[in-house]
Amino acid sequence: MDLRSDTARNRVRLVASGRSGERPAQPEPPASGAYTLAGLLRCRGCGTSLLPVRMLGRRAYRGPCGCRLTAVDAEEIEQFVLEAVAVPAPGLVAGAAPEELTGIFRRLFVAVRVGGCAQDLSIVWRL
């Protein structure tokens, strides 16, 4: 199909509007398992909360805002945040289960802001 044709453009418009009868591709819903930064992880650009999703069989966080073109790998960013806590206070998170980390992070942080990649993060600590 020639993507420059009127037929192709009309098809794209129909799918985008939801009137084609086809559903646009959606990320898989989260499987059971803790997303330790759910509700805390925010887009650095606009402040919108990133949502936990499952994409290509992996846990991730994705923003509905459109600032980020890709999802943030959940394991990678959760590990960076865990290390940020473990360095100054190793006893606080040592041996904690993911479900426990969620509560610990909520008590410690107001938000975790992420930029273009998982390493580009800043933590807003509670005082």
N, C-alpha and C positions, 0 to 999 in steps of 0.2 A: 504494500500500500504506500503510495506516495504521500508523505506527511504534509506536503505543500498543497495538496488538492483540497477543494471545498468539501468533498465527502469526508476526508480525514478530519478536517477542522470541525465540521458539524458533529462527527462522532465524538470527538474530544469534548465538545461543549455539552453534549447529551450526558456523557458519563460524569463529567464534573458537576452537572446540575442535579444528578441523581434521577433523571427521567428516562434513562436508557434501559432500566430493568436490571442492569448489572451493578454490583456493588464495587466501589473502588477498593483497592487493596488496603487492608487495615492491619496494624500490628496485632500480634497474638495477645490475648489477655494474659495478665501475669499468672504464672503457675503458683501453686502454694510455695511459700518460702518468704522469708523476711526480706524486705527492702528497708535496710536500716536507716536510709536517709529520706524515706517517703515523708513528704510534708515539710522537709527542711531544705531540700535542694532547690535552688532558684537559678534562673537565667541571669547571668551577670548583666546582659544588655538591657533587659526590661523588667526584671524582678518577678516574672511569672514563675509559678511553681512547676517544676519538672515532674512528670507523672511516671510511675513505674509501669513498664511494659515488658513483654517478652518478644524479642525480635530474632528471627533465625535461630530459635532454640536457646537464646541467651537472655539473661536478665539485663535490663537497661533502663535508663530514665530518658524520657523524651518530652520536649516542651511543645505545647500547642501554639506557642506564640509565633513560630516561624523564624526566630532569630538564629537558631541552630539548624543546620542542614542535616546533621546526623545525631543519632542518639548517643548518650554517654554510657559506656560500658559500666554496669552496676558494680561488678566485682572490683574493677580497677579504681573507681572513685571511692568506693567504700573502704578499700585498703589504704588509700592516701589519707583519708579522714581518720581512720583507725590509728595510723602511724602518727598523725598530728597530735592525737590524744596520748598515745603510748609513750612518746618521748618525754613530756614533762610529768606524766602521771601513769607509769606502767601498771601499777597495782589496780588502777581504776578499771582497766579493760582486760587484764590478763585472764584468760580462760572464760570470758563471757560468751554466752551463746548469742547468735544473731538476734534473737528475740529480746535478749537483755540489752544488747547494744542499742537497739532502737530507743529504749527508755533512757539509757545513759546519754545518748546524743541529744535527746530532747531536753534533758536537764542542763546540758552544757552549752548548747548552741541556740541562737535565735534563728540563724539561717546558715546555709553553706551555698555560696555563689560560685557558679562554674562558668568559665568563658568558653573558648573555642575547643579545648580538650580537657581531659580529666585532671591533668597536672595544673591547669590554669584555674585554681580555685582559691577562694578566700573564705575563712570561717568568721562568722560574726558570733563571738562568744557572749554568753550572759555574764553580767557582772556579779 
